[in-house]
């Protein structure tokens, strides 16, 4: 009976420390993808940096170079690029 309790505790710990944070990351990533709007600078799953020109429900039009527009599935967005403040050199 004692080994079953130990196994149950290990399964519960694995659930809490592995699966819950993974699901939390998935939800926050999906929320980030849903919040992308026209004018945002994004990074695609393929590593391409682009600016969103038109945002639809499932697809969006992005500009990867001046005058080069491409349609992209919303779920192919890996991240929204953020400007980082440069530290003061003094």
ABEGO torsion letter per residue (X at the ends): XAAAAAAAAAAAAAAAAAAAAAAAAAAAAAAAAAABBBGBBBBBAAGBBBBBABBBAABBBBBABBGBBBBBBAAABABBBBBBBBBBAX
